[in-house]
Amino acid sequence: MVKIAFFVAAAALCFETTSAIKEIGFGACFGDRIANGKYFAIFDGSSPTCFADAGTKKNMNLNGSGGFSSGNNAGYITYTWNKHTYTYHYKKKEILNLDLGKVKELHIN
């Protein structure tokens, strides 16, 4: 019985770390953008949406019409534009002013 409980706890920990990415609140995100940022930010034309911590966030369907800023992060972003799906691998401190259409997935290393 103890072995099963240990296995379940270990599996839960593994699954939790695969999607540890989290959305940052507007105030911290806005302040971070002014300070040339550490968070990954997606711009929709009005206000940024920021993310932090390593992991993968899927099924986002987030408007990325204003591009992104990677902050102090590297990884990849998957987006759909004009009915096609693309994956873009980004480096730290990269800014891309490009209409990304709908952002589907974000991965931060």
N, C-alpha and C positions, 0 to 999 in steps of 0.2 A: 504494500500500500504506500509506503514511504517513497519507493522508487517511482511510482506513478505520479505522486504529487510533485516530486522533484522534476520529472520530465515535463509535466504541464507548466510548472513555473518557469523552467528554462525555455520552453517553446514560447510562452507569453513574452518573455524578455526579448527573445530574438525578433518576434513579430513587431514588438513595440519600437525597437531601434531601426527597423527598416523604413518606418514612416515618421520619424521624429521631427520632420520639418514642421514649422509652425508659422502662422500668420502673425505679424507684428501689428500692434494697434496704431491708429492714425497718428497720434501725437508723437510717438517714438519714431515712426516711419518718416514723418515730415521733418523732424529735427535731424534725423540721420541723413536725409537727402541734402540738407543745408551744409552739413559737415563732411560732405563727399563720401559718405556712407560705408558701413560694413554689411548692411543687409542687401539681399537681392530684391530689386524693385521692378515691378511691371507697371507701365504707364498706360492709362486708358484714355488720355486726353484731358482729364480733369484732375484726378489725384492719384498718387501712386499706391500700390498695394505691395507691402514688403513681407519678405519671408526670411527666416533664420533657421539655423541648425541643419546638420547633414540629414539626408533622407530623400525620399521621393514622394511627391504629391501628385496623384492621378485624378482624372475626371474633373478637372478644374473648370473648363469652359469659361475662362476669364477673358474679357476683352483686352487685347494687347495692342491697340491701335497706335500707341505712342512709343512702342519699343520697350527696352529694358536697360537697367544698369545692374551689373553683377556684384557691385560692392566688393567685399573681401571674400568672394566665393568663386568656385569653378564648378563646372558640371555640364548639364545639357538641358535644353528646353525643347519640347515637342509642341508644334502648333499647326493649325490648319488655316490655309489661305487659298482662296479661289478653288475650293473643293479638293485641294491636295494637302497631304500631310508631310511636314518637314521636321527634321531634328537638327538643331543647331547646338554645337558644343562651344561653350563660352569659357573664357579665362577670367582670372581675377581682374578687377578694376576695368572691365570692358563695358562700354556704352554702345548700344545699337539703337539708332533712331530709324526704325523700320516698322511698317505696319505688320504686326504678327498675326492679324486676324483673331482667331480664338486660340488661346493658350490651353492646351490639353493636359500637359504633364510638365512638371518641374523637378529636376534632380539636382541636389546640391551635394558635392563630394564631401 
